[in-house]
Amino acid sequence: MRKLRLCDFRETCADKLRIAPFNGGDWETSLWGTQVFIDAQADAIVHETGLRSASFRVAYRQEVQLAFIKQRCLLLPLAYCDPYRSLEPTDDYTWAHRIVVHCADIMAYCYGDQKARYADYDSLLEYHRAWYQLRPRSFSPMYIKPPD
């Protein structure tokens, strides 16, 4: 049943995802499988710890990297990232994922379908400044040397 569901997803979303055939070599081929995984378990993934949460974070990190390389908007939904847009104190893993989510928001701003507005730019810049100011000490450089 899962295989059938996966094939149905592939047929209905192939144009949207611009994926390669099963025997192809496109980097984005794995995204449709990741999309099915995230859509099926999104609520549990975001509010859970452990392997599911780690898989979710890795999938988003890979998607941000591909979107940056191909200069396009993310194909995975950004709505699942809302819990990571907070700036409340938490562990380093969450702080690191927050900046990945922020990069995803920037990619959506730059390459998304919506017309870019100055207010959106200002809010992205403000989040960046707040993240940088509130980041844990472990994100600060250990050594800084001025250029020669």
KACOR-V249177 format. One record per residue. RES is the residue in one letter. SS is DSSP state (a for helix, b for strand, c for the rest). OMEGA is omega as a letter, one per 30 degrees, with the letter a starting at -180 (* if undefined). D_FIRST is the distance of its C-alpha to the first C-alpha in Angstrom with 1 decimal. Layout:
RES/SS/OMEGA/D_FIRST
RES/SS/OMEGA/D_FIRST
This chain:
M/c/l/0.0
R/a/a/3.8
K/a/l/5.4
L/a/l/5.2
R/a/l/6.3
L/a/l/8.6
C/a/l/9.9
D/a/l/10.6
F/a/a/12.3
R/a/a/14.2
E/a/a/15.4
T/a/a/16.6
C/a/a/18.2
A/a/a/19.6
D/a/a/23.0
K/a/a/23.2
L/a/a/22.4
R/c/a/24.3
I/c/l/22.1
A/c/l/22.7
P/c/a/20.8
F/c/a/18.6
N/c/a/21.9
G/c/a/24.1
G/c/a/26.1
D/c/l/26.1
W/c/a/26.2
E/c/a/23.9
T/a/a/20.9
S/a/a/19.6
L/a/a/20.0
W/a/l/16.8
G/a/l/14.8
T/a/l/17.3
Q/a/l/17.1
V/a/a/13.4
F/a/a/14.4
I/a/l/17.5
D/a/a/16.3
A/a/a/13.8
Q/a/a/16.6
A/a/a/19.8
D/a/l/21.8
A/a/a/21.3
I/a/a/22.0
V/a/a/25.2
H/c/a/26.8
E/c/l/25.9
T/c/l/27.7
G/c/a/26.6
L/a/l/23.9
R/a/a/21.7
S/a/l/24.9
A/a/l/26.0
S/a/l/22.8
F/a/a/23.1
R/a/l/26.7
V/a/l/26.2
A/a/l/23.7
Y/a/l/26.3
R/a/l/29.1
Q/a/a/27.5
E/a/l/26.8
V/a/l/30.4
Q/a/l/31.7
L/a/l/29.9
A/a/l/31.0
F/a/a/34.5
I/a/a/34.6
K/a/l/33.3
Q/c/a/35.3
R/c/l/32.6
C/c/l/31.1
L/c/l/28.1
L/c/l/24.7
L/c/a/23.2
P/c/l/24.4
L/a/a/27.7
A/a/a/27.2
Y/a/a/25.5
C/a/a/28.8
D/a/l/31.1
P/a/a/31.7
Y/a/l/32.9
R/a/l/35.6
S/c/l/37.9
L/c/l/40.9
E/c/l/41.4
P/c/l/42.3
T/c/a/39.4
D/c/a/38.5
D/a/a/38.8
Y/a/l/35.1
T/a/l/34.6
W/a/l/37.8
A/a/l/36.5
H/a/l/33.2
R/a/a/35.2
I/a/l/37.0
V/a/l/33.7
V/a/l/32.6
H/a/l/36.1
C/a/l/35.7
A/a/l/32.5
D/a/l/34.6
I/a/l/37.3
M/a/l/35.0
A/a/l/33.8
Y/a/a/37.5
C/a/a/38.5
Y/a/a/35.7
G/c/a/34.1
D/c/a/34.3
Q/c/l/36.7
K/c/a/40.4
A/c/l/41.7
R/c/l/44.2
Y/a/l/47.0
A/a/l/45.8
D/a/l/42.4
Y/a/a/44.2
D/a/a/46.6
S/a/l/43.8
L/a/l/42.0
L/a/l/45.4
E/a/l/46.2
Y/a/l/43.0
H/a/a/43.7
R/a/l/47.3
A/a/l/46.2
W/a/a/43.6
Y/a/a/46.2
Q/a/a/48.8
L/a/a/46.7
R/c/l/44.9
P/c/l/45.4
R/a/a/48.2
S/a/l/45.9
F/a/l/45.0
S/c/l/48.7
P/c/l/50.0
M/c/a/51.9
Y/c/l/54.5
I/c/l/55.7
K/c/l/58.2
P/c/a/59.9
P/c/l/59.7
D/c/*/62.7
